[in-house]
Amino acid sequence: MNSPAIVPDLPKKKSIPRTVLLVIGMHRSGTSAVTRVINSLGAKLADELMSPESDNETGFWESAAVTGLNEEILASAGSRWDDWRQFNPEWFHSPVAHEFAERALDILARDVGHSCFFALKDPRICRLLPFWANVFHRFDTQIKCILPIRNPLEVAASLRARDGFAMPKSTLLWLRHVLDAEATTRELPRVFVSYEALLSDWRWEARRIATVLDLVWPRFSAETEREIDQFLDAGHRHHHIPHEMTVNHPGLPEWVKVTATALLVLCREEGQKDHLEQLEKVRAEFDGACKNLGAALHEEDAALTTKADELEDRLSNAQSRLAEFDATSREQEQRIAALEAGYADALREQERLTKILQEKEAETDRIKAALEAKYTDALQKKERQLTDAQNEAEHYKDERDRLSQKLDERIRELVRFTKILQEKEAETDRIEAARQAMGRLLGKTIMALLEYSPGEPLGRRRQKRLVARLRESGTFDEDWYLEKYPDVIQTGMDPALHYLMHGALEGREPQDASRKVVQRLGMPA
């Protein structure tokens, strides 16, 4: 079958001589890797490239404007990027083609007009090369083609993972792109590059490309080699299938097997006449089959596409629900963390207040012991002085008066000591108030730990659960609570349930920490 003519039918647009490296290959065939390598070696790319996506994290290295234009061209001809049927050859001679050519020239002038050596990559050009050849002729640019080739089964596996395509559709899509690209580049300088060989030894492939296309890489340096070694990672190749498995695969059409074998030979040695004839024969048969069966298969493909879209919508909805669940889970985790932090703060505050209370108790004990010793000593001394005074009263009246005056002074001193003791008792009362404040804080901590607000309505099952958790926490003294609040006994309620529903709201304490202080002071409880 004859290839579409690549003869320009419009006048040239004056410009400086340029060279473009057209990277034209099937989707998922290593076109991005090839483009990034030749860009690193000195071929200019458009400033505005397509953004990386999850299925191609290293980037597409395609001009966003050119890709968008090619999508419009395909749509204007009633086609799309995943259409494996023959592109309408009459479109290239339509008025619409001339209109798109003007837009393409504007894009080139804007994106690469200042460069004399640049690269352009878009798998859609495989089916649109006659159009772009005409555009580049008008742009006064010499075309040199690089055709990346990858195992069709690997391409099908990649398309299934990214787009959900079945293998028959993917292999037909691969066949259309490689056959059209091979046929329409026969009159142009070209080189076939195996994706596997590029990953294995990119330096050898880069030198082979330069030799076959008669060009020089302006940026081939040690620094460039280091850059390419860093990003050209075989780990990005998620599917690896030997060629032998392809040619022996029972589910592949013979066209695909013959084409894959012929292209593999062309990657090693250009210009094999027998293999070129095989490719031409396969393309003729494939185009004929597309005319006869294309409509029926297209309807089935459209139905499968609709089904795939429905499944994708369902997947999107499921992912949305999962995201909502994750958000709720994170909120719960944050809430638990906040409660744990609050509980930890409360424990630290309790430890601090307990330490203060213990220090005050020890200080009170020391003061009490000192006062008792001093009081006892003074009393004993006065008793001895009184006895001596009585024995000598008759003879030492003046001495008695003097001693009586001295006794009065001692009494005043005793009064002063008594006042000091009263002040210490007042300080003990303040300590008791601090302890009560600690008890209220403990009550609040318990409520926060149980995730319950006093007075909140409780169902029977939640009552049982909260009562059990309260008892297990060790923060509630049931016997003390009944002793402290005898009115609870009259209600007949479970003490723990009474505290949850009424006691906490009324400010009652869940346990007592004051008895130890009272006992140390020697006061009645």
Buried (B, 14 or more C-beta within 10 A) or exposed (E): BEBBBBEBEBEEBEBEEBBBBBBBBBBBBBBBBBBBBBBBBBBBBBEEBBEEEEEBEEBBBBBBBBBBBBBEBBEBBEBEBBBBBBBEBEBBEEEBBEEBBEBBBEBBEEBBBEBEBBBBBBBBBBBBBBBBBBBBBBBEBEBBBBBBBBBBBBBBBBBBEBBBBEBBBBBBBBBBBBBBBBBBBEEBBBBBBBBBBBBEEBEEBBEBBBEBBEBEBEEBEEEBBEBBEEEBEEEBBEBEBEBEEBBEBEEBBEBBBBBBBBBBBBBEEEEBEEBBEBBBEBBBEBBEBBEEEBEEBBEEBEEBBEEBEEEEEEEEEEEEEEEEEEEEEEEEEEEEEEBEEBBEEBEEBBEEBEEBBEEBBEBBEEBBEEBEEEBEEBEEEBEEBBEBBEEEEEEBEEEBEEBEEEBEEBEEEBEEBEEEBEEBEEBBEEBBEBBBEBBBBBBEBBBBBBEBEBEEEBEEEBBEEBBEBBBEEEBBBBEBBBEBBEEBEEEEBBBBBBBBBBBBBEEBBBBBBBEEBBEBBEEEE
